[in-house]
Amino acid sequence: MATDGTPTRWRTELPFLVTLAVAAGVRVVIAVAFPPAFLMSDGPAYLDIADHLAPSPDRPVGYSIFLRGLSEMSRSLVLVTSAQHLLGLLTAVAAYALLRRRGVKPWVATAATVPVMFDAMQLLLEHAVLSDVLFGFLVVAAVAALAWWPAPRWWTTVLGGALLGLATLVRVLGEPTVVLAALFLLLVATTARSRLAHVALVLVTFALPVTAYAAWYHHENGAWAITQSSGRTLYMRTTTFVRCAELRVPDYERVLCPDDPLSNRQDPTWYGWHSPETVPRLHPPGGVTDEQAMHDFAVRAIKAQPGDYARAVWRDFRLAFTSYDRDDHYEMSTSVKWKFADIVAYENSSHYMRLAFESRLGGVPAPHQPMADAVAAYGRAVYLPGPLALALVILAAAGIVVRRRDQQPSTRPLALLTLALPLMLILIPDVTAQFVWRYQLPLVVLLPLSAALGWTRLWPLIARRRPAPTDRTAA
């Protein structure tokens, strides 16, 4: 105890420190159970780009630059997964530190970091050669920088904008995050001049790394861009609802129409990347690229069926808040990639995962039992279910709406930022590509922060309305 009778600082933060230690232990078990890493989805492509570094038309290569930096120390995939497990823990530390600094009680702040420390999807992606964990860390670090002081400092705005720019070079859907950052600064800066200065500063510092990357991309590919894959992804979005019999498109685009009946469509990934009947048969005329043709097809489909498009987007967006599981729904077929239980036996994993292991490691590794089965059971039980995510949204929104005249400075702008960011980040793929469980990770990382701030804003009002205890002592 301190001399004034209050607990020492380490004792106050003990709940979080114990939880963090347990989370580190869980990550050690996963690393031992599944050496050296999971290779699926975009993982092999990221590794290939890291070996032959150049801007890719399909995705920004910020994550591959991260991998290239690690490879300078060692080419072992164990180093990659170890670094990403550490990033997962650092994400929790940054989130907890920010919440505590903004007045959230230790137990509440600890509870807000439990999902990012223990959610099975977060842990699986930390152990996979994929960009999601690095992206999540950069976004949380940017939020912490922007909101560290009640009134922004110039250097925190510079840091926050630069981190969001780097996050965009890891995953391109980070582009709109700077808009939310600018709106946050408008709310928290103290004067009109300060508001304009900080908004300009965050936009400039965000643009610097993005523009530098676009210049590199232009030098290599002849276009000012970060990627050039938006046509393919938007085409994939339309495969869930397009009725080609009612669609007017150029003859050469007809091959993009799915052959399967509307009630039996395949996962959009199939039509966009794997079907031999769609994109490989596309031969646009001179002056029209495949990407342009796919984009044109998608735009025509959306204009012809705007209601069906909106229903598909809403259907997928609400799934993140209504599903109790992380299984396949509707036409989806990719949930197998995002479950420990389906990766326990590597040899039973997807064809693409086996090819990736064989090309990178010379063979398919074997998991270590019985830990692998224990991790599989853990993954079936420990995750953020949709209805709980919805409850967190409601709690966060209630905390934002409530008026607290006694709270200075207000945490409402930060609660709003940490609510808007995850909702926007999961909506963008639903609008532009497809629903994938991996894309729901921002809910795990950011949404609980907003709920914790909402609870902190609501609790004094709840406590004020609780009846005083009855005095039962003898007279």
Secondary structure, DSSP 8 states (H G I E B T S, - for coil): --TTSS--HHHHTHHHHHHHHHHHHHHHHHHHHS-S-B--TTHHHHHHHHHS----SSS--HHHHHHHHHHTT---HHHHHHHHHHHHHHHHHHHHHHHHHTT--HHHHHHHHHHHHH-HHHHHHHTBS-SHHHHHHHHHHHHHHHHSSSS--HHHHHHHHHHHHHHHHH-GGGTTHHHHHHHHHHHH-SSHHHHHHHHHHHHHHHHHHHHHHHHHHHHHHSSS-S-S-HHHHHHHHHTTT--GGG----GGGGGGS-SS-GGG---HHIIIII-TTSGGG----TT--HHHHHHHHHHHHHHH-HHHHHHHHHHHHHHHHH-SS-S--TT---GGGG-GGGTSSGGGS-HHHHHHHHHHHSS-----TTHHHHHHHHHHH-S--HHHHHHHHHHHHHHHHS--TT-SS--HHHHHHHHHHHHHHHHHHHHHS---GGGGHHHHHTHHHHHHHHHHHHHHHHHHHS------S--
